[in-house]
Amino acid sequence: MYNEPVKFSVTGTYGSGPENEDDVYTIEEFKALCDNNMFIDYDGYGYPVKDSMADSSIIIIPSDLRNIPKDATHIVWFNR
């Protein structure tokens, strides 16, 4: 259930986005980073996002992207 607000105005900034905003990637950006080993499981985890709301009941890790729901548009990323 998408029920946690996510604040972002840009995506794909690799943690260097505007202050007080979440680290968010489009699904395509996130998959490409994982494919290129820019994100690995040790780095952290993410939640799927739809309409600027995250579903924290679904944990996304770089080694298993099958958990990304089909209706998700973005991933909010939490570095360790």
Long-range contacts (C-beta under 8 A, 24 or more apart in sequence): 1-55, 1-57, 2-48, 2-49, 2-50, 2-51, 2-53, 2-54, 2-55, 3-53, 3-54, 3-55, 3-56, 4-47, 4-53, 4-54, 4-55, 4-56, 5-52, 5-53, 5-54, 6-49, 6-52, 6-53, 6-54, 6-74, 6-76, 7-52, 8-52, 8-74, 8-76, 11-74, 14-38, 15-77, 15-79, 22-76, 23-76, 23-77, 23-78, 23-79, 24-49, 24-74, 24-75, 24-76, 24-77, 25-74, 25-75, 25-77, 26-73, 26-74, 27-68, 27-72, 27-73, 27-74, 27-75, 30-60, 30-65, 30-74, 30-75, 30-77, 31-65, 33-62, 34-62, 34-63, 34-65, 39-77, 42-80, 43-79, 43-80, 44-77, 44-78, 44-79, 44-80, 45-77, 45-78, 46-75, 46-76, 46-77, 46-78, 47-75, 47-76, 47-78, 48-72, 48-74, 48-75, 49-73, 49-74, 49-75, 49-76, 50-74
